[in-house]
């Protein structure tokens, strides 16, 4: 496997362990959770069960029975009436296995298996506590795309599973560097600018990236995957949140609302615009989205008491709501047509800013401050009759008495700063210092996709310039 080296190493370490292990893997839908377990533990799998979406208790039990018959190679097993009987059958099968090697039990899409009032989770906890944990040759892996469900029901459980996990693996999307390595491994060699564009559309989701074909231009790939009627990203959104949450309407309304705002929204702004009911419905949906990584919670610089700002940071969800959803009717050449529009230009600014926010560690390394503690924020000051407002996309507040105020620009060529724009940057820096009253040293930092053209104006107002394409 070309990426995920640290995760693979962790999983392999569990094979060498002298005790049984209980692992929970969380991560967004399509991020590769199932693939990595199947790949690393292929020769150790003794039982593998995948839940059936919206399946009844009986359907889950029949599915369990068929898997147990397949692994045990016994034709004498009949479908149990309940999970208690099912786990007795499973334990009896496990007792027949050799104790000289590690055996992996993998339960995928656990939230789907655990149907209402089925007692599956309680009985799974009993199997671990009463049998598996007392042996030394088992690895129990549980997994599910609903990160919030796994977090609440397994990781934070106060019952039979409390503190039972021996490892929690949070599988994140590929970074943009990992995305480039993955595409190269597939024989797809893009320019750095093309990798950036690809990432802004679909993020570092392996399932999406795997659909890009060798010898296909980015424009052709995007049109096929996102706009043609059978494109995987044209229909993916319809099931993305439905597969994760039992009642996804509130989640989808919050995501749709956040997709309209580049700078993020407050709790009250989301409620007002999305029409999601305040209180329980909003709180539950937002907690799910935060735990699953679709939304991030941030603060306004220097004003933590004012309340949080919520930003949608899932690349595909942003792209879908901004560009796929309004262009559902397919016509040949639609992507090139969209690419020339103002709507596309606005999206690129939003998507590039999101890309930077999702790669803060890369930016810090490029600035030479990887080991410096920082707080990340933004600021948007509304203008009045007396004073002009100002906005700063990204603020890196450092513990070494320094602040980087970052200007983020996505452009189709190296960006050139002229006299007028230099004045804008100069004034913005001064407004920030006056408004915040900071006594720290303030650097104006330019982050672009293709760098800037060095000239007298840039030399005067830019303290540090980063070309993101050079960081790949």
Buried (B, 14 or more C-beta within 10 A) or exposed (E): EEBBEEBBEBBEEBBEBEEBBBBBBBBBBBBBBBBBBEEBBEEBBBBBBBBBEEBEBEEBBBBBBEBBBEBBEEEEBEBBEEBEBBBEBBEEBBEEBEEEEBBBBBBBBBBBBBBEEBBBBBBBBBBBBEBBBEEEBBBBBBBBBBBBBBBBBBBEBEEBBEEBBBBBBBBBBBBBBBBBBBBEEBEBEBEBBBBBBBBBBBBBBBBBBBBBEEEBEBBBBBBBBBBBEEBBBBEBBEEBBBBBBEEBEBBBBBBBBBBBBBBBBBBEBBBEBBEBEEEEBBBBBBBBBBBBBBBBEBBBBBEEEEEBBBBBBBBBBBBBBBBBEEBEEBEEEBBEEBBEEEBBEEBBBBBBBBBBBBBEEBBBEBBEBEEEEBBBBBBBBEEEEEEEEBEBBBBBBBEEEBBBBBBBBBBEEEBEBEEEBBEBBBEBBEBBBEBBEBEEEBBBBBBBBBBBEEEEBBEEBBEBBBBBBEBB
